[in-house]
């Protein structure tokens, strides 16, 4: 009798969900194409390290037929796996959870509680737009990857499904119904009013200063090592180029240096143009809306995307200002959320707001009262960490230089002066970077949160609310005990943050505020 009653109760709960999603649903056959293209995209986007290998193979005269055969085999395997995935993939909504099952020989079934869903991304690639299909990516708290990816489902059904998964109220769904009264109209206007939008100009600036030129160096370095520079120098074209440079610069070293720097800047601007184009195609037109307790970001020229993030999942507000962004006074804002077991640096799916001005910060967070009852704005100053942090490290870069000097003075080993000079210059550079890092490391204490300031060439501000802290660890070495200093480690669901070499009184004060803030909600603590 109890089993029968439970089944009836479960059936009653399931009737609250649309009948379309109560039964097991299959994906469209077009999901095969989505899987193949997605796999190829991951291969090419994460395979930049293989570029030098392919280049070296090409230089060693590897047969083109081998490359074609390998490509055909890879595409064939991907197509086979995609077909199997489509045939065995099913999903449905039951009461308060999403069920997903897949697998050929071993069936894997995921039961995802709706209250664990923290981010839903709606994607509509260009090849799905004519078919009115979309991709829905569901991410959950504590997962190291996408919990579920529903490919090639009807676009309208995707919007309804997203509303069900986020447990939004019916009036949050975009519809053509007119408000019945003035209050309803005002409510709808407040619902649909975006928190912030980004113009084309702002996205161009974002692409310019967010340019990661280091990946170009990683790719170009190994390739440069494979090039036979001696043979290139002896070619006629290169000799003509040298003659033209000497004639143009009148063999002046300063003019040649200016020419070299100009060529480098031109190459950097060309690389930046690629970054700008990627920024515009991915985010334009950028709009951030608030729907109940959910943030929704939309944009994308070729592939339209909509990200939905539950506000309660936001753990840290992170402001990042690269070196070039300081020239235009812009910041990139990341809303760091609950993460899984992966390393934090590998998590690149935090919702971001590009190219914001400092005077826009308070306006952005004004509607998000659940994050803070007080206005949020960037601090004007910060308390630096103790200089003992620098004293402990400033002498380390000079160890190689000192060792070379000792070997030169007290041993007969032949050591070139150039090597000693390089070691000394390298030590000075590292010391300079240590001083800059020390100068930018500090904290700013508020009543309900603590800010961490850090950086090297750029700047970082991270706001950590006391209510989000899940554990506090205070560590003291023997030297720190003598100076009343300590390491403070704050653990959150988004990761761990460390405040080195702060006073023990400040560390205890921060720990006490965190305990006092979280004590009524002790279930959040780990």
Number of C-alpha atoms within 10 A of each C-alpha: 6 7 8 9 10 11 12 12 12 13 14 12 13 18 12 13 17 13 11 13 18 19 14 15 15 15 19 15 15 16 22 23 18 19 20 19 14 11 15 15 12 10 12 12 10 10 10 14 14 13 15 19 14 14 14 17 12 12 11 9 8 12 10 10 9 10 12 11 10 12 12 12 12 13 15 13 13 19 16 13 15 19 18 15 18 20 16 15 21 19 22 20 26 21 17 18 18 20 18 21 16 18 15 12 6 7 10 12 14 14 16 20 16 17 14 17 22 24 28 24 20 24 24 22 19 14 15 22 14 8 13 13 23 29 22 24 18 22 24 23 18 17 14 15 14 12 17 19 14 20 25 26 22 16 20 12 14 20 16 16 19 20 17 21 23 20 12 15 11 11 13 13 13 11 8 6 7 9 12 8 8 9 10 13 13 11 13 16 11 14 16 13 14 17 20 16 18 18 14 14 10 18 23 21 19 24 21 21 23 22 20 13 12 9 12 12 12 13 15 13 12 16 16 12 11 13 13 9 10 8 9 12 12 10 10 10 11 13 13 11 11 13 12 12 16 15 11 13 15 11 12 12 11 10 15 16 12 12 15 12 12 12 12 12 12 12 12 14 14 12 16 20 16 13 21 21 14 16 22 24 17 19 24 22 17 21 19 22 19 22 22 12 15 20 19 23 25 21 22 20 14 16 17 20 21 17 21 26 25 21 22 14 22 20 23 23 19 20 22 21 22 19 15 17 20 14 10 12 12 22 25 20 22 20 18 23 26 20 25 17 11 13 10 13 6 8 14 10 14 17 19 17 22 23 26 20 12 13 10 11 17 14 14 18 18 16 12 18 13 11 19 14 11 12 14 18 15 14 14 6 10 15 14 17 20 18 13 15 15 17 11 9 12 18 11 12 18 17 13 15 18 14 12 17 15 11 13 16 9 8 10 8 9 8 13 10 12 9 12 18 12 12 20 18 14 16 20 15 12 15 19 13 15 17 16 15 18 19 17 21 21 23 22 18 17 13 10 15 18 16 21 21 22 20 19 17 14 15 19 20 22 22 22 21 21 23 23 23 25 19 17 19 14 16 16 16 11 10 11 18 13 9 15 14 25 26 19 24 18 22 18 25 23 21 18 14 14 13 18 18 24 23 19 20 12 14 22 16 13 21 21 14 16 23 20 13 17 18 13 10 11 12 9 15 16 10
